[in-house]
Amino acid sequence: MDSREVFKKYRAKLEREGIITSIVCSLAIGFVVVFALAFTFWMKEIKGLWICAVAGIAVTAAFTPLFYFKKFRPDTKEIARRLDNQGLDERMITMTELSAEDSYIAKLQREDAAVSLKKNEEDGNKIRFRLAGGKKCGKAIALTTGTTGVIGIAMSVILGLTIMGTLPSGNKLVHGEEQPVRYMVSYMEGDGYMIVGEADQIVEEGGKTSEITAVAVEEGWAFVQWSDMQPDDPNNIPTRHEENVTEDKVVFAIFMEVDSSGGGGGDGEPEDSD
């Protein structure tokens, strides 16, 4: 195995590390975006779960090449530094210089170099996070991405359950359940009539009441009008209901006793004449 082959293998290894590290870093940012959007939508009661997912994927896809080409793409100096840190340069020189010798010491040194190269070749299949700070920074990146992932996904689940109606929104949790405005509509009974139906009704703002009817309780009484209408109003009939209620309201019907004697004449006493 010559030095160029080792260099080529390590370039491929570092490129894989760079790509994976770029993806992991981008995922951390993507999860932060997902959390921010999901939290905002949860507070404002916006049904935008799919927007969170699309935004997270888009941000991850956009930042991955930026991280790779700006930060984690290996160059010749980086590859040489990694090789030097693992002591492969000296072992490569040893194998080259002692390749023609058959002495016992030369064989031992060649075997040692071969074992070291084999070990590093096996390690080449293991992907590590390649950062200037080494393994500690790699663990920090993994921990950060894992944490943001859990938070982002959890917030998305909460938003989804809120959209389904299982959980309350953030706005309701903070300010409490908003109570609807309600109004009282009363239909009063009076002389000569009664109300058939629900006389006192509580209605939400903008709602309507159920139908009621003003009915005479005795013969000889006739409906004239409602207190809030004119006699010639087309809606001025004994049966009514209210629509688009926006205030408390009290109304009553006006009934008049009618003369049922049939007027003059008949069997009554005759009128005096001059």
Sequence and secondary structure as in RCSB ss.txt:
>XXXX:A:sequence
MDSREVFKKYRAKLEREGIITSIVCSLAIGFVVVFALAFTFWMKEIKGLWICAVAGIAVTAAFTPLFYFKKFRPD
TKEIARRLDNQGLDERMITMTELSAEDSYIAKLQREDAAVSLKKNEEDGNKIRFRLAGGKKCGKAIALTTGTTGV
IGIAMSVILGLTIMGTLPSGNKLVHGEEQPVRYMVSYMEGDGYMIVGEADQIVEEGGKTSEITAVAVEEGWAFVQ
WSDMQPDDPNNIPTRHEENVTEDKVVFAIFMEVDSSGGGGGDGEPEDSD
>XXXX:A:secstr
  HHHHHHHHHHHHHHHHHHHHHHHHHHHHHHHHHHHHHHHHHHT   HHHHHHHHHHHHHHHHHHHIIIII   
HHHHHHHHHHTTHHHHHHHHHHTTT  SHHHHHHHHHHHHHHHHHHHHTTS     TTTHHHHHHHHHHHHHHHH
HHHHHHHHHHHHHHTSS  HHHHHH      EEEEEEE  TTEEEES SEEEEETT     EEEEESSTTEEEEE
ETTS TT TT SSEE   S  S EEEEEEEEE   S SS TTS      
